[in-house]
């Protein structure tokens, strides 16, 4: 079922760049599945999907999931429901901007003011790095765990990352940026990300947001 769902999503992406609208492409995809014409269905997939999954593998997966194929086909064919077309733009420190098409025009759907998101460990790390580069020592305090928060203030935060240790800290943050997409392991309210040869970022979730316990 997961493969079929991925296929549906990628068929929409393919439609956005080819002939016909998304609804028409989905209808063609559903008809191809219903008729067991998996070659035609595969041709509606995006180039990135076809680069990962061969025609033979796609055909085999579909034939091994006949009931799911039929259900997907029945749900797609001839449906005239609403369809939201979206696009995603990656930039900066792994940030992403979501756009949606409304009335034939593209609009930004991502909150443009979410500069310092702490909803996930990775977002917290990106936000912390951004605050460092912009020298927002006041905002960096938001990422300090409660156990250490009472010992820190803005001057102490600034002193910790500047002065005699500035070059060391600059190198640390450059290393973090270069490894921003390394896997993060979450266990309850704790998380960790290994990076470089021997370094590790440790996170803790407090008061519903993620904070940084240690950077190396």
VOMIRO-954601 format. One record per residue (C-alpha): residue in one letter; x, y, z. Coordinates in steps of 0.001 Angstrom, whole numbers, padded with zeros to 6 digits, always signed. Layout:
N
AXYZ...
***
This chain:
216
X+000000+000000+000000X+002850+002392+000799X+004242+001957-002712X+000852+002733-004230X+000431+005851-002150X+003887+007058-003181X+002914+006383-006764X-000193+008518-006524X+001739+011434-005064X+004432+011226-007708X+001827+010981-010458X+000556+014384-009357X+004098+015746-009516X+004500+014369-013024X+001219+015960-014102X+002378+019373-013007X+005206+019201-015499X+003465+017463-018396X+000400+017644-020612X-003066+017735-019054X-004012+018798-015577X-003423+016896-012321X-007017+015559-012205X-006721+014215-015756X-003396+012566-014967X-004828+010910-011864X-007773+009652-013909X-005405+008184-016532X-003349+006601-013765X-006437+005024-012202X-007595+003641-015559X-004159+002184-016261X-004157+000425-012888X-007683-000920-013388X-006760-002308-016805X-003530-003820-015408X-001650-001635-017886X+001225-001082-015490X+003519+000086-018275X+001244+003054-018959X+000951+003729-015226X+004734+003684-014872X+005067+006208-017707X+003023+008659-015616X+005542+008555-012790X+008073+011341-012285X+011612+010992-013629X+012997+010968-010072X+010758+007998-009191X+011723+006129-012374X+015358+006771-011515X+014885+004931-008208X+012450+002198-009254X+012823+000236-012492X+009868-000603-014716X+010310-004281-013846X+010279-003633-010088X+007237-001391-010410X+005381-004015-012446X+006229-006736-009941X+005133-004677-006929X+001827-003884-008569X+001145-007516-009470X+001992-008574-005919X-000595-006125-004508X-003652-006729-006693X-006285-005835-004090X-004549-002575-003229X-004184-001738-006926X-007913-002248-007521X-008870-000162-004496X-006572+002670-005576X-007928+002551-009119X-011540+002709-007918X-010776+005686-005704X-009053+007609-008492X-011015+006998-011670X-013541+009681-012560X-013205+011537-009279X-013737+015287-009563X-012886+016337-006040X-010731+019279-005090X-007010+018961-005709X-004283+021062-004150X-001116+021396-006189X+001958+022235-004148X+005680+022773-004574X+008559+022826-002114X+011689+024958-002295X+014774+024081-000230X+017111+026889+000838X+019430+028103+003567X+020191+025705+006423X+017932+022983+005087X+014868+025200+005387X+011947+024538+003086X+009299+026878+001728X+005959+025334+000754X+003973+026901-002084X+000412+026079-003150X-001449+026953-006318X-004594+029029-005795X-006638+030332-008683X-003838+029653-011126X-001273+031585-009073X+001384+030317-006669X+001165+031408-003032X+003525+030812-000106X+001945+028485+002463X+004821+028218+004946X+004852+030507+007967X+007470+033097+006908X+007970+034188+010517X+009007+030769+011841X+012691+031645+012034X+013399+029868+015307X+011281+026727+015274X+011866+024203+018071X+009186+021648+017162X+011759+018965+016218X+015392+018363+017190X+016594+019185+013671X+014568+022397+013511X+015935+023386+016901X+019493+022820+015682X+018909+024863+012523X+017346+027652+014553X+020217+027657+017036X+022785+027892+014230X+020815+030743+012635X+020681+032632+015947X+024447+032197+016325X+025210+033600+012877X+022912+036570+013495X+024359+037047+017002X+020912+036786+018582X+022245+035882+022014X+018838+036644+023528X+017155+034036+021347X+019897+031489+021939X+018826+031461+025573X+015581+029777+024481X+017600+026688+023543X+019277+026303+026944X+017811+023456+029073X+016076+024464+032272X+018838+022947+034427X+021320+025497+033059X+018996+028379+032235X+019153+030103+035630X+022945+030326+035326X+022831+032015+031925X+021973+035475+030724X+022601+037428+027521X+026114+038678+028433X+027208+035194+029522X+025780+033652+026367X+027651+036164+024215X+030889+035621+026126X+030619+031865+025702X+030542+032117+021902X+032815+035110+021297X+036071+036471+022638X+038976+034049+022956X+036851+031070+021906X+035324+032693+018801X+037517+030892+016253X+036830+027560+017933X+033110+028254+017959X+033089+029355+014322X+034703+026061+013349X+032223+024145+015486X+029250+025776+013802X+030744+025289+010334X+031045+021606+011172X+027448+021521+012361X+026231+023145+009145X+028125+020639+007026X+026454+017772+008896X+023005+019259+009417X+021251+016346+007677X+022860+013541+009680X+020370+011055+011223X+018854+012035+014553X+017830+009312+016996X+014905+010189+019277X+014023+008328+022462X+011183+009952+024325X+012234+013420+025400X+015879+012849+024485X+017600+012829+021097X+021111+012732+019712X+022873+013329+016403X+026377+012014+015720X+028474+014034+013281X+032065+014236+012132X+034467+011618+013413X+033635+011806+017094X+031170+014589+017813X+027583+014421+019008X+024731+016871+019559X+022398+016000+022409X+018859+017347+022667X+016205+017392+025368X+012500+018199+025069X+011186+020492+027778X+007932+022430+027990X+006903+021052+024598X+009975+022302+022680X+013421+020904+021867X+016567+022363+023398X+020285+021623+023076X+022147+019977+025940X+025526+019630+024251X+027045+020419+020855X+030166+018224+020914
***
